[in-house]
Structures are given as C-alpha cells and as structure tokens.
Amino acid sequence: MMFAATILTLYPEMFPGPLGAALAGRALRDGRWSLDAVDIRDYATDRHRSVDDTPAGGGPGMVMRPDVLAAAIDGAGGAGPRLLMSPRGRPFTQTDAQSLAQGDGVTIVCGRFEGVDERVIEARGLVEVSLGDFILSGGEIAALAMLDAVVRLLPGVMGNAASGEEESFADGLLEHPQYTRPAEWEGRTIPAVLTSGDHAKVAAWRRAERERLTAERRPDLLARPAR
C-alpha cells in the first residue's frame, strides 16, 4: 500500500517543492508515496474563480468560502484524515508523524487569507493542526514541513531504520550531541567515552546528555505524561 498525500491549495505550483528533492524526492520517484496538489480555484463557479469573501460581522481581510472549499475536498477524494493547517490548531508532534506514516495517506487543506469558514471545518471534519506559535502567509509551507516529517518515516525511505529511533522527540527527549572525525578540531576533542569502545558507557552517556539537554532547553517535554 502506497502512502497518498492530497494537498488542497490555491498555489499547487508550490508542490512538490523541496519534497521533490533529497530523501522525500527519491521516495516519491521510487513510488513509496504519491502527491496530488489540487487547485481549489478549479472548483469556483464564477468567471473570476473566486474562493473568498468578506468576513461576516465585518473586519479586515477575506475568508475562504465554504461552498468552494467543500467542493474541492469532495472532488479530491483524498485518503486518510483531513487536516487543516491553522495557527489555532493543536501542535503537530513526532507522535502524530509516526501515526500518519502508519496509515494509507493524508488530506491537507492549506488555508489562506484570514482563515476558513467555520462551517466547512465542521461539515467536512477538518482537524486543525499547527506547527507552532507563529503565523505564516498560508498553510503550504507548514504542509511541506509536516509531510517531510511523515515521509521520512515511511517503510524503506530511510536507509537506516534505526536513524529514527534515537532522534529528538522519539521517546520524549531531545537528541544527544553528535560527533565525528577529526578527533580534534580547533582545540575541541570528542568526549573520551565515545571512543572508549565501551557500548554500555556510551549508551549511558547519551542518555544522560539527552536528559540534560531536554531539561535545559525543553523542560515542557519532561512535564508531559508518558505516551
């Protein structure tokens, strides 16, 4: 079963973008996943291909219309859960990426303007998802980032499956520091324990470093209940 990603956007030319290169791009060419970028404007009914209108109750900006967006969602017929990239959504996590990677696909709606009419969110069961507490000009860049996090976890995409098991957030901790040759660089040396050959000591050092870095930089992760 191939993972199928369907993107509903006003800017289909933004896809695959960076997803067409490196790890994700190779997997796309190898048929490990597919990407369909659907132009929402194709479902507009007027000659101007209008997809938005002024907000009810007044205010600045424009709002994406429910009739046009619903028609696009229905016409696309994408697989998997329906997600709406939105700054008010729940934070997207590594656990979410792992869950999506185990499914048959995902349908992502990229919002624009002041947002999306609430009625289409309710009627089409869109789950609002956010990458963080900041505002982008649209959902496309967030969708690209989210898909990259998912695609790399698909079977056969990463050359070494273990690469995804000890990285940041895999078990609620940040990743430990990494080192490689040369053994000394600008007066800085690799910690002796990493060249000791003692695997138990290396594992203990890495665990301790992960806990230290998480406590220093992301104490909120330590406060979360174990999953």
MIKETI-842384 format. One line per field, with one value per residue: x, y, z of N, C-alpha, C in turn; residue in three letters. Coordinates in pm, 1 decimal. Layout:
REM MIKETI-842384
n.x: [X_...]
n.y: [Y_...]
n.z: [Z_...]
ca.x: [X_...]
ca.y: [Y_...]
ca.z: [Z_...]
c.x: [X_...]
c.y: [Y_...]
c.z: [Z_...]
type: [Ala_...]
//
This chain:
REM MIKETI-842384
n.x: [84.1_64.5_153.1_-55.4_-62.9_-272.8_-310.0_-483.5_-494.6_-435.3_-217.4_-89.0_148.1_349.4_412.3_577.2_786.5_1041.1_998.0_1040.1_1303.1_1611.2_1574.7_1288.6_1215.5_1343.7_1208.4_955.6_990.9_1053.7_814.0_721.1_553.0_283.2_187.7_-60.8_-149.4_-409.3_-587.2_-770.6_-912.6_-1012.2_-1259.0_-1423.5_-1712.0_-1765.5_-1671.9_-1446.5_-1317.9_-1349.0_-1265.4_-1298.0_-1444.8_-1580.4_-1549.7_-1813.2_-1990.6_-1804.2_-1473.2_-1112.9_-949.3_-1006.7_-1215.3_-1201.6_-1436.7_-1705.6_-1853.6_-1703.2_-1459.7_-1551.0_-1647.7_-1407.0_-1274.7_-1448.7_-1432.9_-1164.8_-1127.6_-939.4_-716.6_-702.3_-686.3_-840.3_-678.0_-637.3_-419.9_-347.9_-296.3_-430.4_-461.7_-407.7_-81.9_140.9_305.5_590.3_486.3_240.1_332.0_442.0_210.7_59.1_230.4_191.2_-47.2_-268.3_-253.0_-295.3_-499.5_-458.4_-553.4_-472.4_-488.2_-566.2_-557.9_-770.0_-856.6_-1060.5_-1400.4_-1594.1_-1796.5_-1735.4_-1522.4_-1643.4_-1839.6_-1694.7_-1528.0_-1266.1_-949.3_-778.0_-441.7_-126.0_206.0_340.1_367.9_336.5_282.2_217.8_209.5_39.8_-91.2_77.0_363.9_382.4_250.8_430.4_649.4_534.9_466.0_721.4_818.7_660.1_695.6_964.3_948.9_820.8_807.8_1114.7_1213.3_1411.8_1753.5_1873.8_1688.0_1709.4_1783.8_1569.0_1496.4_1640.6_1638.7_1556.9_1266.0_1172.6_1135.8_1034.1_1245.2_1513.1_1761.2_2087.3_2420.8_2614.1_2909.3_3196.9_3477.2_3735.2_3926.5_4017.1_3938.1_3995.4_4099.8_3910.7_3792.6_3661.3_3434.9_3583.6_3455.0_3310.0_3487.9_3580.1_3502.8_3340.2_3031.0_2817.1_2881.7_2881.8_2610.8_2495.6_2607.8_2499.3_2225.8_2222.6_2305.2_2093.6_1886.1_1987.0_2003.5_1734.2_1617.4_1736.5_1664.0_1404.8_1209.5_939.3_881.7_956.4_764.0_539.6_293.9_383.8_368.3]
n.y: [-119.2_212.9_524.6_801.3_1140.1_1415.9_1743.9_2037.5_2347.0_2695.7_2742.4_2534.5_2506.7_2520.2_2271.8_1959.8_2097.7_2135.2_1874.6_1724.5_1670.3_1527.3_1294.6_1260.7_1319.0_1119.3_897.5_960.5_941.4_674.1_560.3_515.0_680.4_905.4_1221.5_1459.8_1763.1_1972.7_2225.2_2463.3_2666.2_2559.4_2469.1_2679.1_2873.6_3101.5_3337.7_3469.5_3297.4_3292.1_3242.1_3335.3_3562.9_3859.7_3886.2_3772.4_3992.5_4187.7_4336.9_4307.8_4181.0_3866.3_3572.1_3221.4_3063.4_2842.5_2681.2_2656.2_2547.3_2309.7_2174.5_2129.0_1961.5_1741.1_1670.0_1604.2_1372.3_1252.5_1030.3_904.8_1094.9_1423.2_1718.6_2054.6_2311.5_2534.6_2819.2_2814.2_2556.3_2229.9_2143.0_1988.9_1683.3_1458.0_1211.3_1228.9_1235.8_979.8_827.2_901.1_805.7_538.2_496.0_506.2_741.4_1104.0_1395.3_1728.4_2052.9_2370.3_2667.9_3015.1_3378.7_3536.2_3309.5_3006.9_2945.0_2856.4_2667.9_2481.9_2355.0_2217.8_2065.2_1902.3_1768.2_1861.6_1856.0_2075.5_2171.9_2275.6_2406.5_2555.2_2841.3_3073.8_3285.7_3213.2_3304.2_3138.2_2799.0_2630.6_2608.1_2506.3_2264.5_2136.8_2101.4_1934.7_1707.6_1624.8_1537.2_1315.0_1150.4_1065.0_868.0_658.6_313.5_188.3_432.2_577.6_497.3_368.3_228.3_257.5_515.1_675.3_612.5_705.8_977.1_1327.9_1374.2_1114.7_951.8_1131.0_1288.3_1520.7_1489.8_1346.0_1502.4_1498.3_1363.4_1348.3_1250.9_1504.0_1378.9_1579.5_1920.4_2253.4_2273.8_2144.0_1840.7_1507.6_1371.1_1150.3_912.4_832.9_723.7_508.1_247.2_108.3_2.7_10.2_222.0_428.1_430.9_503.9_756.4_895.8_884.7_1032.9_1281.7_1343.4_1373.9_1590.1_1798.8_1817.6_1898.8_2149.1_2289.6_2219.0_2189.8_2154.1_1920.8_1720.9_1745.5_1643.6_1381.3_1037.1_861.5]
n.z: [0.0_-95.2_42.8_23.6_-40.8_-39.2_-136.5_-82.4_-223.1_-300.0_-444.5_-623.3_-759.0_-577.0_-496.7_-580.1_-460.9_-217.5_-140.8_-358.4_-373.1_-242.9_28.7_48.7_-214.0_-363.0_-263.2_-358.0_-634.6_-647.9_-596.8_-338.9_-209.8_-291.8_-438.9_-469.3_-580.4_-545.5_-706.5_-553.5_-672.1_-904.6_-845.7_-815.3_-904.4_-1051.7_-1310.1_-1231.4_-1071.8_-792.5_-452.1_-201.7_41.5_202.5_562.4_773.3_985.2_969.0_956.5_893.0_591.6_412.6_385.8_332.9_125.1_217.8_37.1_-201.4_-104.1_16.3_-207.8_-338.6_-156.8_-157.5_-426.3_-454.1_-303.9_-125.5_62.1_404.4_720.1_740.3_739.5_850.1_800.1_1043.7_1251.5_1492.4_1553.8_1708.9_1835.3_1606.4_1637.9_1683.5_1741.6_1611.1_1346.8_1324.9_1356.0_1128.5_929.7_946.2_827.9_536.4_403.8_375.7_381.7_318.9_390.8_284.5_433.1_364.6_356.7_599.6_712.7_728.1_652.6_927.2_907.4_703.9_815.0_1023.2_882.8_707.9_869.7_939.1_1089.4_1280.4_1264.3_1387.0_1336.5_1518.4_1741.1_1560.9_1273.2_936.7_586.0_458.3_446.2_304.4_330.1_586.6_545.0_372.7_545.6_740.1_589.4_513.4_759.1_793.7_562.7_573.5_760.2_645.4_545.5_427.4_336.4_482.2_484.5_701.2_934.9_1206.6_1242.7_1295.6_1549.8_1769.4_1765.2_1824.4_2023.5_1985.8_2207.7_2384.3_2459.8_2382.7_2121.2_2174.0_2179.8_1875.2_1721.5_1501.9_1290.0_1234.7_1521.1_1685.9_1671.3_1609.9_1867.7_2016.8_2142.6_2081.1_2315.9_2547.3_2622.3_2402.1_2229.7_2358.8_2321.3_2486.7_2492.9_2671.2_2841.8_2655.4_2579.8_2824.9_2860.7_2644.0_2705.2_2943.3_2846.3_2676.9_2859.4_3004.3_2809.9_2738.3_2978.1_3001.1_2765.7_2677.0_2901.3_2918.1_2784.0_2959.3_3147.4_3035.1_3025.9_3000.7_2690.1]
ca.x: [0.0_143.9_103.1_-100.5_-85.1_-352.3_-298.6_-576.2_-420.7_-451.8_-88.5_-39.4_283.7_444.3_435.7_629.7_885.3_1152.9_965.6_1084.3_1448.1_1668.9_1513.7_1148.0_1208.2_1380.9_1098.0_845.5_1024.2_1053.5_677.5_691.1_441.3_236.4_146.9_-155.7_-178.3_-537.4_-609.7_-904.5_-981.2_-1078.1_-1394.4_-1501.1_-1821.6_-1779.4_-1566.4_-1327.1_-1264.2_-1344.0_-1261.5_-1306.4_-1539.6_-1558.4_-1592.7_-1941.7_-1970.4_-1705.9_-1334.1_-1018.1_-915.8_-1106.3_-1231.7_-1225.0_-1577.4_-1730.2_-1905.4_-1594.2_-1364.6_-1615.4_-1649.7_-1270.7_-1249.3_-1528.0_-1381.9_-1030.3_-1142.4_-811.9_-713.8_-657.9_-752.0_-842.6_-614.5_-632.8_-308.0_-406.2_-222.2_-505.5_-474.2_-324.5_54.3_177.5_417.4_653.9_389.5_144.7_400.8_450.9_76.5_23.3_316.2_140.9_-174.5_-265.1_-235.3_-346.0_-551.1_-421.0_-608.5_-385.9_-566.5_-509.7_-633.9_-795.1_-891.7_-1158.8_-1534.8_-1604.9_-1893.3_-1673.7_-1439.4_-1733.8_-1910.6_-1604.0_-1446.4_-1126.1_-876.1_-682.9_-308.2_-31.2_347.5_398.5_303.3_377.8_189.8_270.2_117.2_-53.4_-61.3_158.6_497.1_360.8_217.9_555.4_728.2_467.6_480.5_859.3_830.5_589.1_751.0_1090.7_919.5_758.6_896.4_1210.2_1258.3_1542.4_1842.1_1893.7_1564.7_1743.4_1805.9_1451.4_1462.3_1712.8_1644.0_1477.5_1122.7_1134.1_1084.7_1006.4_1368.6_1590.3_1871.0_2217.7_2517.4_2678.2_3047.9_3259.7_3615.4_3856.7_3916.8_4036.1_3911.2_4008.4_4125.2_3798.6_3804.3_3543.8_3433.9_3659.2_3367.7_3260.1_3593.2_3628.3_3466.0_3250.3_2897.1_2729.5_2914.2_2835.5_2465.1_2465.2_2644.0_2399.9_2100.6_2240.9_2308.9_1958.5_1809.9_2040.6_1962.2_1589.2_1589.4_1782.9_1602.9_1262.6_1157.3_799.1_872.8_967.4_639.6_428.7_275.6_439.6_272.0]
ca.y: [0.0_334.5_639.6_902.1_1272.5_1505.6_1880.7_2134.7_2471.9_2796.7_2751.7_2398.5_2511.1_2511.2_2130.4_1908.5_2186.1_2062.5_1733.2_1657.8_1653.6_1451.6_1170.1_1255.4_1317.0_985.4_808.3_994.8_884.0_528.0_513.2_480.3_765.4_987.7_1356.6_1521.1_1901.0_2010.9_2370.0_2492.8_2756.1_2480.1_2438.5_2803.0_2868.9_3225.7_3356.2_3521.8_3185.8_3345.3_3141.4_3401.8_3673.6_3939.0_3817.3_3808.7_4072.6_4291.4_4312.6_4312.6_4058.8_3784.2_3437.6_3120.5_3027.3_2700.9_2605.2_2625.0_2458.1_2179.6_2110.4_2084.3_1846.5_1629.0_1630.7_1546.4_1235.0_1204.6_926.3_937.9_1204.4_1553.9_1816.0_2194.4_2381.8_2652.3_2859.9_2788.3_2411.8_2164.3_2126.0_1865.3_1623.5_1340.3_1102.5_1245.3_1195.4_833.7_774.1_919.8_720.8_401.6_490.9_499.0_872.8_1220.4_1504.8_1851.5_2177.1_2484.4_2789.8_3144.4_3497.4_3541.0_3176.5_2926.5_2948.0_2753.2_2565.6_2374.8_2280.1_2126.8_1976.1_1806.9_1702.7_1901.3_1865.2_2186.0_2135.5_2386.5_2373.2_2635.1_2968.0_3179.4_3299.4_3208.6_3364.7_3034.7_2667.6_2546.9_2580.4_2417.6_2133.1_2078.7_2058.4_1823.0_1591.1_1577.8_1463.3_1187.6_1068.3_1003.4_755.1_550.9_196.8_188.2_565.6_599.5_384.3_300.5_248.2_296.0_659.3_741.2_560.6_772.4_1119.3_1411.5_1350.6_975.2_899.7_1243.6_1360.0_1570.9_1401.7_1371.7_1563.1_1408.1_1395.2_1263.6_1291.3_1460.6_1359.8_1711.7_2028.1_2384.2_2254.9_2073.9_1696.5_1423.0_1313.6_1025.0_796.1_791.0_648.3_407.6_112.3_50.5_36.2_40.4_357.7_519.8_440.6_578.4_896.8_953.6_903.1_1143.5_1404.1_1369.9_1425.7_1722.4_1895.1_1835.5_1978.7_2285.5_2356.7_2189.4_2127.3_2119.6_1781.7_1635.1_1758.3_1576.2_1241.0_938.6_807.7]
ca.z: [0.0_-106.2_115.7_-71.8_16.2_-122.3_-86.3_-140.3_-212.0_-404.3_-511.9_-646.4_-812.8_-465.6_-468.7_-454.4_-398.6_-157.0_-127.6_-479.5_-364.9_-131.3_73.4_10.1_-359.7_-409.6_-228.7_-448.4_-765.3_-634.1_-578.2_-199.6_-172.4_-403.4_-402.1_-561.2_-541.2_-604.9_-709.2_-501.4_-764.9_-1008.6_-800.8_-810.7_-1002.0_-1127.1_-1410.0_-1165.3_-992.0_-656.4_-346.2_-72.6_51.3_323.4_684.6_833.0_1104.8_941.9_992.8_782.2_521.4_346.1_442.1_229.6_120.1_247.2_-76.4_-293.2_-39.9_33.5_-338.8_-366.1_-69.8_-207.0_-556.6_-442.2_-255.9_-71.8_164.5_538.5_792.5_676.0_826.8_807.9_859.9_1106.4_1371.2_1614.1_1568.1_1810.4_1785.2_1538.4_1711.3_1624.6_1756.1_1501.3_1224.0_1326.8_1336.5_988.0_847.7_953.4_757.5_390.1_345.2_447.0_300.5_388.1_337.2_314.1_445.9_323.1_398.7_743.7_760.2_656.6_710.5_1030.4_870.4_626.0_910.3_1092.8_791.1_643.9_972.0_930.9_1215.9_1270.4_1310.8_1381.9_1355.7_1625.9_1773.9_1469.5_1161.3_801.1_490.3_416.3_501.9_216.9_386.5_700.0_490.8_323.9_661.3_803.3_503.1_522.4_884.0_778.0_455.3_613.5_847.1_569.3_529.4_318.4_294.6_544.0_461.8_829.2_1011.9_1343.5_1246.9_1350.4_1681.5_1876.4_1739.0_1913.0_2042.2_1965.2_2335.1_2472.1_2492.8_2270.1_2082.7_2234.7_2087.4_1779.7_1686.5_1402.0_1266.2_1304.5_1665.7_1746.0_1576.9_1673.7_2010.3_2080.2_2120.7_2100.4_2450.8_2551.7_2636.9_2271.1_2160.6_2453.4_2279.3_2587.2_2444.7_2784.6_2885.4_2550.2_2591.4_2947.1_2836.1_2553.5_2778.9_3036.6_2767.9_2629.3_2973.1_3038.0_2708.5_2745.7_3097.4_2978.5_2651.4_2662.3_3023.5_2898.4_2740.2_3077.6_3225.6_2967.6_3064.9_2907.6_2594.7]
c.x: [88.1_75.8_68.8_-130.5_-162.0_-350.2_-400.2_-520.2_-459.7_-324.1_-29.3_103.3_389.9_480.5_485.5_733.8_1001.4_1125.0_1002.6_1233.7_1485.5_1589.0_1369.7_1132.3_1242.7_1268.7_976.8_869.1_1020.9_913.4_644.0_578.7_401.5_188.8_56.5_-190.6_-301.7_-556.6_-754.3_-982.9_-1052.8_-1223.3_-1478.0_-1604.2_-1840.1_-1660.3_-1438.1_-1257.6_-1246.7_-1348.7_-1282.3_-1410.5_-1514.0_-1611.4_-1727.8_-1916.6_-1868.0_-1566.4_-1245.2_-1004.7_-1034.1_-1106.0_-1260.6_-1367.7_-1598.5_-1775.5_-1794.4_-1497.8_-1423.9_-1620.0_-1512.0_-1236.5_-1322.4_-1473.2_-1246.6_-1035.8_-1015.9_-826.3_-678.2_-734.0_-743.1_-789.6_-620.4_-515.7_-358.4_-327.3_-298.9_-522.3_-387.8_-185.6_76.1_303.9_477.2_562.0_284.5_206.7_409.1_315.7_34.0_103.2_269.2_7.9_-156.8_-252.8_-291.3_-395.2_-529.4_-479.7_-518.3_-469.7_-491.7_-598.3_-650.6_-833.4_-998.4_-1292.5_-1552.9_-1697.3_-1832.8_-1580.5_-1524.6_-1793.0_-1820.5_-1505.6_-1298.9_-1065.8_-769.2_-550.6_-214.3_111.4_411.4_326.1_360.3_284.1_265.4_168.8_14.9_-9.2_35.6_294.4_485.5_329.8_342.0_638.7_666.1_482.7_622.2_879.7_766.1_659.6_879.7_1070.1_853.1_856.3_986.4_1263.4_1395.0_1628.6_1864.0_1773.8_1593.0_1764.0_1688.9_1417.6_1527.9_1721.2_1554.1_1329.7_1081.2_1079.6_1063.3_1128.4_1432.5_1706.4_2001.0_2310.9_2581.6_2818.5_3095.5_3403.6_3622.9_3839.6_3936.9_4015.3_3907.7_4022.1_4015.1_3805.9_3670.7_3547.7_3495.2_3569.6_3321.4_3363.5_3648.6_3601.8_3373.3_3106.7_2801.4_2753.9_2868.8_2685.1_2425.1_2495.7_2539.4_2266.9_2110.3_2241.4_2171.2_1873.1_1855.9_1990.7_1811.5_1551.5_1627.5_1698.8_1453.0_1207.8_1010.4_781.2_877.3_839.4_522.9_416.5_331.6_331.6_299.1]
c.y: [124.9_449.5_750.0_1033.3_1358.0_1643.6_1968.2_2273.3_2568.7_2809.8_2613.1_2395.4_2504.1_2366.9_2057.5_1998.5_2106.1_1914.0_1654.7_1633.8_1565.7_1325.6_1155.8_1247.1_1181.2_885.5_833.6_932.4_731.3_471.4_468.3_567.4_847.7_1122.0_1414.0_1659.0_1948.6_2161.9_2398.2_2580.8_2680.7_2450.4_2564.3_2802.6_2997.4_3244.7_3412.1_3413.9_3228.8_3231.9_3202.4_3513.3_3745.2_3866.8_3866.2_3884.1_4181.6_4253.7_4309.6_4177.5_3987.7_3645.4_3340.2_3068.3_2877.9_2620.1_2563.4_2524.3_2318.7_2103.8_2055.5_1960.1_1723.7_1578.2_1563.1_1401.4_1175.1_1100.7_984.3_1051.0_1334.9_1658.6_1955.5_2261.2_2515.6_2689.5_2836.9_2638.3_2355.9_2140.2_1989.4_1811.3_1505.6_1219.1_1108.0_1200.2_1043.9_769.8_785.9_826.6_576.2_384.6_487.4_635.0_983.4_1322.4_1633.9_1972.4_2292.0_2612.3_2911.8_3255.0_3497.5_3404.8_3112.8_2936.3_2827.6_2638.8_2451.3_2292.3_2175.4_2021.8_1871.0_1744.7_1735.2_1912.5_1972.2_2150.8_2253.8_2336.6_2454.5_2766.9_3082.4_3176.3_3296.1_3273.9_3265.3_2900.0_2583.1_2510.6_2486.1_2275.7_2062.0_2022.9_1934.4_1695.1_1536.1_1493.7_1325.2_1096.2_997.8_881.2_639.0_435.7_209.5_323.4_598.0_476.0_301.8_328.3_294.3_445.5_732.1_701.5_636.3_923.4_1196.1_1375.2_1204.2_913.6_1012.3_1323.1_1414.7_1477.4_1443.3_1438.6_1457.7_1456.6_1301.9_1310.5_1432.8_1454.0_1490.2_1817.0_2160.2_2372.3_2182.6_1926.1_1626.1_1370.4_1173.4_902.4_744.6_713.9_536.9_264.9_42.7_92.8_73.1_182.8_461.3_540.8_523.3_726.3_963.9_977.9_1021.9_1277.7_1441.4_1429.5_1566.5_1827.2_1921.6_1922.3_2124.6_2359.2_2335.2_2120.8_2090.1_1975.4_1686.0_1637.5_1685.7_1432.7_1147.9_882.2_659.1]
c.z: [0.0_-32.2_16.6_-0.3_-84.2_-59.1_-157.6_-114.8_-322.3_-486.6_-534.7_-700.1_-702.7_-432.1_-593.4_-388.3_-341.1_-137.0_-253.0_-481.8_-246.0_-99.5_26.2_-140.6_-417.4_-382.3_-319.4_-586.0_-762.0_-610.6_-437.7_-143.7_-294.9_-351.3_-510.9_-508.7_-617.5_-594.5_-666.8_-599.3_-878.2_-972.8_-780.4_-923.5_-1082.8_-1219.7_-1350.0_-1079.5_-845.5_-553.4_-208.3_-77.5_183.5_446.9_734.9_963.0_1087.0_986.8_870.6_712.0_458.8_408.8_327.9_239.2_145.0_127.2_-172.3_-231.3_-20.6_-98.4_-374.7_-283.7_-122.2_-340.5_-550.5_-395.9_-198.9_37.5_300.5_604.0_715.3_773.0_764.7_877.5_912.0_1231.2_1500.8_1639.2_1679.2_1752.8_1721.3_1604.1_1634.4_1634.5_1646.1_1369.6_1214.1_1299.8_1189.9_897.7_847.0_879.2_606.8_323.7_431.2_345.0_377.9_316.3_381.0_315.8_395.0_377.5_551.3_800.9_673.0_727.9_804.4_989.0_789.9_714.2_981.0_998.1_727.2_743.0_965.1_1070.9_1200.6_1338.0_1291.2_1400.4_1467.4_1642.2_1690.2_1349.7_1028.8_707.4_437.5_468.0_422.3_276.5_506.1_652.0_438.5_438.8_726.0_720.7_505.5_647.7_872.8_679.0_497.2_701.9_773.0_550.0_406.1_276.3_353.1_524.9_587.2_916.7_1153.6_1356.6_1310.2_1491.3_1796.2_1855.3_1834.7_1905.8_2028.0_2093.3_2435.7_2513.5_2366.1_2240.6_2150.5_2133.9_1997.7_1747.2_1575.8_1382.7_1208.3_1457.1_1742.0_1638.5_1652.0_1825.4_2085.0_2043.6_2140.2_2243.8_2452.2_2557.4_2501.5_2190.1_2247.9_2408.0_2376.6_2554.0_2557.3_2833.8_2783.0_2561.4_2712.7_2928.4_2748.5_2624.6_2872.9_2962.7_2715.1_2741.5_3009.6_2939.5_2712.7_2865.3_3076.2_2874.5_2637.3_2787.3_3011.4_2854.2_2858.4_3160.1_3161.8_3016.9_2959.2_2817.9_2571.9]
type: [Met_Met_Phe_Ala_Ala_Thr_Ile_Leu_Thr_Leu_Tyr_Pro_Glu_Met_Phe_Pro_Gly_Pro_Leu_Gly_Ala_Ala_Leu_Ala_Gly_Arg_Ala_Leu_Arg_Asp_Gly_Arg_Trp_Ser_Leu_Asp_Ala_Val_Asp_Ile_Arg_Asp_Tyr_Ala_Thr_Asp_Arg_His_Arg_Ser_Val_Asp_Asp_Thr_Pro_Ala_Gly_Gly_Gly_Pro_Gly_Met_Val_Met_Arg_Pro_Asp_Val_Leu_Ala_Ala_Ala_Ile_Asp_Gly_Ala_Gly_Gly_Ala_Gly_Pro_Arg_Leu_Leu_Met_Ser_Pro_Arg_Gly_Arg_Pro_Phe_Thr_Gln_Thr_Asp_Ala_Gln_Ser_Leu_Ala_Gln_Gly_Asp_Gly_Val_Thr_Ile_Val_Cys_Gly_Arg_Phe_Glu_Gly_Val_Asp_Glu_Arg_Val_Ile_Glu_Ala_Arg_Gly_Leu_Val_Glu_Val_Ser_Leu_Gly_Asp_Phe_Ile_Leu_Ser_Gly_Gly_Glu_Ile_Ala_Ala_Leu_Ala_Met_Leu_Asp_Ala_Val_Val_Arg_Leu_Leu_Pro_Gly_Val_Met_Gly_Asn_Ala_Ala_Ser_Gly_Glu_Glu_Glu_Ser_Phe_Ala_Asp_Gly_Leu_Leu_Glu_His_Pro_Gln_Tyr_Thr_Arg_Pro_Ala_Glu_Trp_Glu_Gly_Arg_Thr_Ile_Pro_Ala_Val_Leu_Thr_Ser_Gly_Asp_His_Ala_Lys_Val_Ala_Ala_Trp_Arg_Arg_Ala_Glu_Arg_Glu_Arg_Leu_Thr_Ala_Glu_Arg_Arg_Pro_Asp_Leu_Leu_Ala_Arg_Pro_Ala_Arg]
//
